Amino acid sequence: MSSTRTVRAGRRTVEVHRPDKVLFPGARDGGDGDGKEYTKADLVEYYRSVAPFMLPHLRGRPLMLERHPDGVDGPRFMQKNTPEHYPEWIRRVELPKEGGTVCHTVCDDTATLLYLADQACLTLHRWLSRADRLQRPDRIVLDLDPADGDFGQVRAAARLVGELLDELRLPSGLMTTGSRGLHVVVPISGDQDFDEARRFARDIADVLAAAHPDLLTTAARKKDRGDRLYLDVQRNAYAQTAVAPFTVRALPGAPVATPLSWGQLDDPALNARRWTVADAVDQARTDPWADVPPRGRSLARARRRLDDLRG
């Protein structure tokens, strides 16, 4: 069993330590997952294959890294600060925090992505703004998480969100979370600050919850939600993060947070863990967000239309 392996990524060579280490054990009797086990080498190969599709969603953004050095059955580390031993060629951005600063990792290239995989970083959580415009988010994320695991509830909520965004003339992309639900990702121009973007997201949620009170809620407390789906807009605040498109989740079977087209919402096989490291690259090659512009629209006109709907 080889203790190290080298992988070429552009002009750089990345060492993969203990490539045969199992990060995702095969499904146990009665357990979750697809029955396969996945090693660190499998994780590295997945991220190398998906890099052309994933990097546009990562470049320039501070990251929070979810690491599992002993695999999904071991302890989890949420890492904001970049360790000193990381190679100097990995980009960092130093951001203020209460009482000091945090030096976040930024993933701009395939070599960085593979290095993070070698560090058993399974999941990359990205900021909704870029390092050069920290206070100006260019994405809004609406998180659709079912109350009781009912994915039919998520489908219904996603359709309602999509219809309202169409009415507001805002393009949007749909993404499985790789966990329980879906994210609706709305690219915006970045002309507004986080407070404005979050307020807009909250107003969308309020309009939908008022129109569909039996299905949707904006109640922050779980005890107040009942069996309704919670329209979560909390990720739209400064320094909050959301799982990046095509990132792996630390769950049995190695599911992947995967973009899909709005038409695929009708696929009977769809669920939050529909794609894994075994087939997410195939989905990426279909270009499911072909109709979603990389640069979004200003919220000014959409805000006026939304205010008209609110009366």
Contacts in CASP RR format, 6 or more apart in sequence:
PFRMAT RR
TARGET T0000
AUTHOR 0000-0000-0000
METHOD contacts of the structure
MODEL  1
MSSTRTVRAGRRTVEVHRPDKVLFPGARDGGDGDGKEYTKADLVEYYRSV
APFMLPHLRGRPLMLERHPDGVDGPRFMQKNTPEHYPEWIRRVELPKEGG
TVCHTVCDDTATLLYLADQACLTLHRWLSRADRLQRPDRIVLDLDPADGD
FGQVRAAARLVGELLDELRLPSGLMTTGSRGLHVVVPISGDQDFDEARRF
ARDIADVLAAAHPDLLTTAARKKDRGDRLYLDVQRNAYAQTAVAPFTVRA
LPGAPVATPLSWGQLDDPALNARRWTVADAVDQARTDPWADVPPRGRSLA
RARRRLDDLRG
1 20 0 8 1.000
2 19 0 8 1.000
2 20 0 8 1.000
3 17 0 8 1.000
3 18 0 8 1.000
4 15 0 8 1.000
4 16 0 8 1.000
4 17 0 8 1.000
4 18 0 8 1.000
4 19 0 8 1.000
5 15 0 8 1.000
5 16 0 8 1.000
5 19 0 8 1.000
5 41 0 8 1.000
6 13 0 8 1.000
6 14 0 8 1.000
6 15 0 8 1.000
6 16 0 8 1.000
7 13 0 8 1.000
7 14 0 8 1.000
7 15 0 8 1.000
7 16 0 8 1.000
7 44 0 8 1.000
7 48 0 8 1.000
7 114 0 8 1.000
8 14 0 8 1.000
9 48 0 8 1.000
9 109 0 8 1.000
9 110 0 8 1.000
9 111 0 8 1.000
9 113 0 8 1.000
9 114 0 8 1.000
10 109 0 8 1.000
10 110 0 8 1.000
10 111 0 8 1.000
12 89 0 8 1.000
12 111 0 8 1.000
14 111 0 8 1.000
14 114 0 8 1.000
14 115 0 8 1.000
14 118 0 8 1.000
15 118 0 8 1.000
16 40 0 8 1.000
16 41 0 8 1.000
16 44 0 8 1.000
16 114 0 8 1.000
16 117 0 8 1.000
16 118 0 8 1.000
17 40 0 8 1.000
17 118 0 8 1.000
18 40 0 8 1.000
19 39 0 8 1.000
19 40 0 8 1.000
19 41 0 8 1.000
19 44 0 8 1.000
20 39 0 8 1.000
20 40 0 8 1.000
20 41 0 8 1.000
21 39 0 8 1.000
21 40 0 8 1.000
21 71 0 8 1.000
22 37 0 8 1.000
22 38 0 8 1.000
22 39 0 8 1.000
22 71 0 8 1.000
23 38 0 8 1.000
23 39 0 8 1.000
23 40 0 8 1.000
23 42 0 8 1.000
23 43 0 8 1.000
23 68 0 8 1.000
23 71 0 8 1.000
23 72 0 8 1.000
23 120 0 8 1.000
23 122 0 8 1.000
23 254 0 8 1.000
24 36 0 8 1.000
24 37 0 8 1.000
24 38 0 8 1.000
24 71 0 8 1.000
24 72 0 8 1.000
24 252 0 8 1.000
24 253 0 8 1.000
24 254 0 8 1.000
25 37 0 8 1.000
25 72 0 8 1.000
25 73 0 8 1.000
25 252 0 8 1.000
26 33 0 8 1.000
26 35 0 8 1.000
26 36 0 8 1.000
26 37 0 8 1.000
26 252 0 8 1.000
26 253 0 8 1.000
27 33 0 8 1.000
27 34 0 8 1.000
27 35 0 8 1.000
27 36 0 8 1.000
27 252 0 8 1.000
27 253 0 8 1.000
31 252 0 8 1.000
32 251 0 8 1.000
32 252 0 8 1.000
32 253 0 8 1.000
33 251 0 8 1.000
33 252 0 8 1.000
33 253 0 8 1.000
33 255 0 8 1.000
33 273 0 8 1.000
34 253 0 8 1.000
34 276 0 8 1.000
34 278 0 8 1.000
35 253 0 8 1.000
36 253 0 8 1.000
36 254 0 8 1.000
36 278 0 8 1.000
38 253 0 8 1.000
38 254 0 8 1.000
38 277 0 8 1.000
40 117 0 8 1.000
40 118 0 8 1.000
40 120 0 8 1.000
42 254 0 8 1.000
42 277 0 8 1.000
43 117 0 8 1.000
43 120 0 8 1.000
43 122 0 8 1.000
43 248 0 8 1.000
43 254 0 8 1.000
43 277 0 8 1.000
44 114 0 8 1.000
44 117 0 8 1.000
44 118 0 8 1.000
46 248 0 8 1.000
46 254 0 8 1.000
46 277 0 8 1.000
46 280 0 8 1.000
46 281 0 8 1.000
47 54 0 8 1.000
47 113 0 8 1.000
47 114 0 8 1.000
47 116 0 8 1.000
47 117 0 8 1.000
47 248 0 8 1.000
48 110 0 8 1.000
48 113 0 8 1.000
48 114 0 8 1.000
49 281 0 8 1.000
50 246 0 8 1.000
50 280 0 8 1.000
50 281 0 8 1.000
50 284 0 8 1.000
51 110 0 8 1.000
51 113 0 8 1.000
53 245 0 8 1.000
53 246 0 8 1.000
53 281 0 8 1.000
53 284 0 8 1.000
53 285 0 8 1.000
54 113 0 8 1.000
54 244 0 8 1.000
54 245 0 8 1.000
54 246 0 8 1.000
54 247 0 8 1.000
54 284 0 8 1.000
55 107 0 8 1.000
55 108 0 8 1.000
55 109 0 8 1.000
55 110 0 8 1.000
55 113 0 8 1.000
56 294 0 8 1.000
57 126 0 8 1.000
57 244 0 8 1.000
57 245 0 8 1.000
57 246 0 8 1.000
58 106 0 8 1.000
58 107 0 8 1.000
58 108 0 8 1.000
58 113 0 8 1.000
58 124 0 8 1.000
58 126 0 8 1.000
58 244 0 8 1.000
59 106 0 8 1.000
59 107 0 8 1.000
59 108 0 8 1.000
60 91 0 8 1.000
60 93 0 8 1.000
60 106 0 8 1.000
60 108 0 8 1.000
60 130 0 8 1.000
60 131 0 8 1.000
60 132 0 8 1.000
61 106 0 8 1.000
61 107 0 8 1.000
61 126 0 8 1.000
61 127 0 8 1.000
61 129 0 8 1.000
61 130 0 8 1.000
61 131 0 8 1.000
62 93 0 8 1.000
62 95 0 8 1.000
62 104 0 8 1.000
62 105 0 8 1.000
62 106 0 8 1.000
62 126 0 8 1.000
62 127 0 8 1.000
62 131 0 8 1.000
62 134 0 8 1.000
63 104 0 8 1.000
63 105 0 8 1.000
63 106 0 8 1.000
63 107 0 8 1.000
63 124 0 8 1.000
63 125 0 8 1.000
63 126 0 8 1.000
63 127 0 8 1.000
63 241 0 8 1.000
63 244 0 8 1.000
64 78 0 8 1.000
64 79 0 8 1.000
64 80 0 8 1.000
64 104 0 8 1.000
64 124 0 8 1.000
64 125 0 8 1.000
64 241 0 8 1.000
65 78 0 8 1.000
65 79 0 8 1.000
65 80 0 8 1.000
65 105 0 8 1.000
65 116 0 8 1.000
65 119 0 8 1.000
65 121 0 8 1.000
65 123 0 8 1.000
65 124 0 8 1.000
65 125 0 8 1.000
66 76 0 8 1.000
66 77 0 8 1.000
66 78 0 8 1.000
66 79 0 8 1.000
66 121 0 8 1.000
66 122 0 8 1.000
66 123 0 8 1.000
66 124 0 8 1.000
66 125 0 8 1.000
66 250 0 8 1.000
67 76 0 8 1.000
67 77 0 8 1.000
67 78 0 8 1.000
67 79 0 8 1.000
67 119 0 8 1.000
67 120 0 8 1.000
67 121 0 8 1.000
67 122 0 8 1.000
68 74 0 8 1.000
68 75 0 8 1.000
68 76 0 8 1.000
68 77 0 8 1.000
68 120 0 8 1.000
68 122 0 8 1.000
68 250 0 8 1.000
69 75 0 8 1.000
69 77 0 8 1.000
69 119 0 8 1.000
69 120 0 8 1.000
70 120 0 8 1.000
71 120 0 8 1.000
71 122 0 8 1.000
71 250 0 8 1.000
72 122 0 8 1.000
72 250 0 8 1.000
72 251 0 8 1.000
72 252 0 8 1.000
76 250 0 8 1.000
79 121 0 8 1.000
80 102 0 8 1.000
80 104 0 8 1.000
81 102 0 8 1.000
81 103 0 8 1.000
81 104 0 8 1.000
82 90 0 8 1.000
82 92 0 8 1.000
82 103 0 8 1.000
82 104 0 8 1.000
82 105 0 8 1.000
86 92 0 8 1.000
86 105 0 8 1.000
86 115 0 8 1.000
87 115 0 8 1.000
89 111 0 8 1.000
89 112 0 8 1.000
90 105 0 8 1.000
90 112 0 8 1.000
90 115 0 8 1.000
91 105 0 8 1.000
91 106 0 8 1.000
91 107 0 8 1.000
91 108 0 8 1.000
91 112 0 8 1.000
92 103 0 8 1.000
92 104 0 8 1.000
92 105 0 8 1.000
92 106 0 8 1.000
93 103 0 8 1.000
93 104 0 8 1.000
93 106 0 8 1.000
93 131 0 8 1.000
94 101 0 8 1.000
94 102 0 8 1.000
94 103 0 8 1.000
94 104 0 8 1.000
95 101 0 8 1.000
95 102 0 8 1.000
95 103 0 8 1.000
95 104 0 8 1.000
95 131 0 8 1.000
95 134 0 8 1.000
95 239 0 8 1.000
104 131 0 8 1.000
105 112 0 8 1.000
105 116 0 8 1.000
106 112 0 8 1.000
106 131 0 8 1.000
107 113 0 8 1.000
107 116 0 8 1.000
107 124 0 8 1.000
116 124 0 8 1.000
122 247 0 8 1.000
122 248 0 8 1.000
122 249 0 8 1.000
122 250 0 8 1.000
123 243 0 8 1.000
123 247 0 8 1.000
123 248 0 8 1.000
123 249 0 8 1.000
123 250 0 8 1.000
124 243 0 8 1.000
124 244 0 8 1.000
124 247 0 8 1.000
125 241 0 8 1.000
125 242 0 8 1.000
125 243 0 8 1.000
125 244 0 8 1.000
125 247 0 8 1.000
126 241 0 8 1.000
126 242 0 8 1.000
126 243 0 8 1.000
126 244 0 8 1.000
127 134 0 8 1.000
127 239 0 8 1.000
127 240 0 8 1.000
127 241 0 8 1.000
128 137 0 8 1.000
128 138 0 8 1.000
128 139 0 8 1.000
128 140 0 8 1.000
128 141 0 8 1.000
128 197 0 8 1.000
128 235 0 8 1.000
128 236 0 8 1.000
128 240 0 8 1.000
128 241 0 8 1.000
128 242 0 8 1.000
129 135 0 8 1.000
129 136 0 8 1.000
129 137 0 8 1.000
129 138 0 8 1.000
129 139 0 8 1.000
129 190 0 8 1.000
129 194 0 8 1.000
130 138 0 8 1.000
133 190 0 8 1.000
134 238 0 8 1.000
135 193 0 8 1.000
135 194 0 8 1.000
135 238 0 8 1.000
136 190 0 8 1.000
136 191 0 8 1.000
136 192 0 8 1.000
136 193 0 8 1.000
137 188 0 8 1.000
137 190 0 8 1.000
137 192 0 8 1.000
137 193 0 8 1.000
137 194 0 8 1.000
137 197 0 8 1.000
137 236 0 8 1.000
138 187 0 8 1.000
138 188 0 8 1.000
138 189 0 8 1.000
138 190 0 8 1.000
138 295 0 8 1.000
138 296 0 8 1.000
139 185 0 8 1.000
139 186 0 8 1.000
139 187 0 8 1.000
139 188 0 8 1.000
139 242 0 8 1.000
140 185 0 8 1.000
140 186 0 8 1.000
140 188 0 8 1.000
140 197 0 8 1.000
140 200 0 8 1.000
140 201 0 8 1.000
140 236 0 8 1.000
141 183 0 8 1.000
141 184 0 8 1.000
141 185 0 8 1.000
141 186 0 8 1.000
141 201 0 8 1.000
141 233 0 8 1.000
141 235 0 8 1.000
141 236 0 8 1.000
141 242 0 8 1.000
142 161 0 8 1.000
142 183 0 8 1.000
142 184 0 8 1.000
142 186 0 8 1.000
142 201 0 8 1.000
142 204 0 8 1.000
142 205 0 8 1.000
142 231 0 8 1.000
142 232 0 8 1.000
142 233 0 8 1.000
143 177 0 8 1.000
143 181 0 8 1.000
143 183 0 8 1.000
143 231 0 8 1.000
143 232 0 8 1.000
143 233 0 8 1.000
143 234 0 8 1.000
143 235 0 8 1.000
143 242 0 8 1.000
144 154 0 8 1.000
144 157 0 8 1.000
144 158 0 8 1.000
144 161 0 8 1.000
144 181 0 8 1.000
144 182 0 8 1.000
144 183 0 8 1.000
144 184 0 8 1.000
144 229 0 8 1.000
144 231 0 8 1.000
144 232 0 8 1.000
145 154 0 8 1.000
145 177 0 8 1.000
145 180 0 8 1.000
145 181 0 8 1.000
145 229 0 8 1.000
145 230 0 8 1.000
145 232 0 8 1.000
146 152 0 8 1.000
146 153 0 8 1.000
146 154 0 8 1.000
146 180 0 8 1.000
146 181 0 8 1.000
146 229 0 8 1.000
147 153 0 8 1.000
147 225 0 8 1.000
147 226 0 8 1.000
147 227 0 8 1.000
147 228 0 8 1.000
147 229 0 8 1.000
147 230 0 8 1.000
148 227 0 8 1.000
149 180 0 8 1.000
151 181 0 8 1.000
151 270 0 8 1.000
151 271 0 8 1.000
151 272 0 8 1.000
153 215 0 8 1.000
153 229 0 8 1.000
154 181 0 8 1.000
154 182 0 8 1.000
154 229 0 8 1.000
154 272 0 8 1.000
155 265 0 8 1.000
155 270 0 8 1.000
156 215 0 8 1.000
157 208 0 8 1.000
157 215 0 8 1.000
157 216 0 8 1.000
157 229 0 8 1.000
157 231 0 8 1.000
158 174 0 8 1.000
158 182 0 8 1.000
158 184 0 8 1.000
158 265 0 8 1.000
159 265 0 8 1.000
160 208 0 8 1.000
160 211 0 8 1.000
160 212 0 8 1.000
160 215 0 8 1.000
160 216 0 8 1.000
161 172 0 8 1.000
161 184 0 8 1.000
161 204 0 8 1.000
161 208 0 8 1.000
161 231 0 8 1.000
162 172 0 8 1.000
162 184 0 8 1.000
162 262 0 8 1.000
164 204 0 8 1.000
164 207 0 8 1.000
164 208 0 8 1.000
165 171 0 8 1.000
165 172 0 8 1.000
165 184 0 8 1.000
165 186 0 8 1.000
165 204 0 8 1.000
167 305 0 8 1.000
167 309 0 8 1.000
168 302 0 8 1.000
168 305 0 8 1.000
168 306 0 8 1.000
169 297 0 8 1.000
169 301 0 8 1.000
169 302 0 8 1.000
169 305 0 8 1.000
170 186 0 8 1.000
170 188 0 8 1.000
170 297 0 8 1.000
170 302 0 8 1.000
171 186 0 8 1.000
171 187 0 8 1.000
171 291 0 8 1.000
171 292 0 8 1.000
171 293 0 8 1.000
171 296 0 8 1.000
171 297 0 8 1.000
172 184 0 8 1.000
172 185 0 8 1.000
172 186 0 8 1.000
172 187 0 8 1.000
172 292 0 8 1.000
173 184 0 8 1.000
173 185 0 8 1.000
173 186 0 8 1.000
173 259 0 8 1.000
173 262 0 8 1.000
173 289 0 8 1.000
173 292 0 8 1.000
174 182 0 8 1.000
174 183 0 8 1.000
174 184 0 8 1.000
174 185 0 8 1.000
174 259 0 8 1.000
174 260 0 8 1.000
174 261 0 8 1.000
174 262 0 8 1.000
174 264 0 8 1.000
174 265 0 8 1.000
175 182 0 8 1.000
175 183 0 8 1.000
175 184 0 8 1.000
175 185 0 8 1.000
175 245 0 8 1.000
175 257 0 8 1.000
175 258 0 8 1.000
175 259 0 8 1.000
175 260 0 8 1.000
176 182 0 8 1.000
176 183 0 8 1.000
176 255 0 8 1.000
176 256 0 8 1.000
176 257 0 8 1.000
176 258 0 8 1.000
176 260 0 8 1.000
176 270 0 8 1.000
176 271 0 8 1.000
176 272 0 8 1.000
176 273 0 8 1.000
176 274 0 8 1.000
176 275 0 8 1.000
177 183 0 8 1.000
177 243 0 8 1.000
177 249 0 8 1.000
177 257 0 8 1.000
177 272 0 8 1.000
178 243 0 8 1.000
178 249 0 8 1.000
178 251 0 8 1.000
178 255 0 8 1.000
178 256 0 8 1.000
178 257 0 8 1.000
178 258 0 8 1.000
178 272 0 8 1.000
178 273 0 8 1.000
178 275 0 8 1.000
179 249 0 8 1.000
179 251 0 8 1.000
179 255 0 8 1.000
179 257 0 8 1.000
179 272 0 8 1.000
179 273 0 8 1.000
180 272 0 8 1.000
181 272 0 8 1.000
182 272 0 8 1.000
183 242 0 8 1.000
183 243 0 8 1.000
183 257 0 8 1.000
185 245 0 8 1.000
185 292 0 8 1.000
186 296 0 8 1.000
187 292 0 8 1.000
187 293 0 8 1.000
187 294 0 8 1.000
187 295 0 8 1.000
187 296 0 8 1.000
187 297 0 8 1.000
188 197 0 8 1.000
188 296 0 8 1.000
188 297 0 8 1.000
188 298 0 8 1.000
188 299 0 8 1.000
189 295 0 8 1.000
189 296 0 8 1.000
189 297 0 8 1.000
189 298 0 8 1.000
189 299 0 8 1.000
190 197 0 8 1.000
190 296 0 8 1.000
191 298 0 8 1.000
191 299 0 8 1.000
191 300 0 8 1.000
192 200 0 8 1.000
192 299 0 8 1.000
194 236 0 8 1.000
194 237 0 8 1.000
194 238 0 8 1.000
196 299 0 8 1.000
197 236 0 8 1.000
197 299 0 8 1.000
198 233 0 8 1.000
198 236 0 8 1.000
198 237 0 8 1.000
200 299 0 8 1.000
200 302 0 8 1.000
200 303 0 8 1.000
200 306 0 8 1.000
201 233 0 8 1.000
201 236 0 8 1.000
202 218 0 8 1.000
202 233 0 8 1.000
203 306 0 8 1.000
203 310 0 8 1.000
204 231 0 8 1.000
204 233 0 8 1.000
204 306 0 8 1.000
205 216 0 8 1.000
205 218 0 8 1.000
205 231 0 8 1.000
205 233 0 8 1.000
206 218 0 8 1.000
206 310 0 8 1.000
207 306 0 8 1.000
207 309 0 8 1.000
207 310 0 8 1.000
208 216 0 8 1.000
208 231 0 8 1.000
209 216 0 8 1.000
209 217 0 8 1.000
209 218 0 8 1.000
209 231 0 8 1.000
213 228 0 8 1.000
214 228 0 8 1.000
215 228 0 8 1.000
215 229 0 8 1.000
216 228 0 8 1.000
216 229 0 8 1.000
216 231 0 8 1.000
217 224 0 8 1.000
217 225 0 8 1.000
217 226 0 8 1.000
217 228 0 8 1.000
217 229 0 8 1.000
217 230 0 8 1.000
217 231 0 8 1.000
218 230 0 8 1.000
218 231 0 8 1.000
219 225 0 8 1.000
219 228 0 8 1.000
219 230 0 8 1.000
234 240 0 8 1.000
235 241 0 8 1.000
235 242 0 8 1.000
243 249 0 8 1.000
243 257 0 8 1.000
244 257 0 8 1.000
245 257 0 8 1.000
245 258 0 8 1.000
245 259 0 8 1.000
246 256 0 8 1.000
246 257 0 8 1.000
246 258 0 8 1.000
246 259 0 8 1.000
246 280 0 8 1.000
246 284 0 8 1.000
247 256 0 8 1.000
247 257 0 8 1.000
248 254 0 8 1.000
248 255 0 8 1.000
248 256 0 8 1.000
248 277 0 8 1.000
249 255 0 8 1.000
249 256 0 8 1.000
249 257 0 8 1.000
249 273 0 8 1.000
251 273 0 8 1.000
253 273 0 8 1.000
253 276 0 8 1.000
254 276 0 8 1.000
254 277 0 8 1.000
254 278 0 8 1.000
255 272 0 8 1.000
255 273 0 8 1.000
255 274 0 8 1.000
255 275 0 8 1.000
255 276 0 8 1.000
256 275 0 8 1.000
256 276 0 8 1.000
256 277 0 8 1.000
256 280 0 8 1.000
258 274 0 8 1.000
258 275 0 8 1.000
258 280 0 8 1.000
258 283 0 8 1.000
258 284 0 8 1.000
259 283 0 8 1.000
259 284 0 8 1.000
259 288 0 8 1.000
259 289 0 8 1.000
260 270 0 8 1.000
260 274 0 8 1.000
260 283 0 8 1.000
260 288 0 8 1.000
261 286 0 8 1.000
261 288 0 8 1.000
261 289 0 8 1.000
261 291 0 8 1.000
264 270 0 8 1.000
264 288 0 8 1.000
267 274 0 8 1.000
275 283 0 8 1.000
END
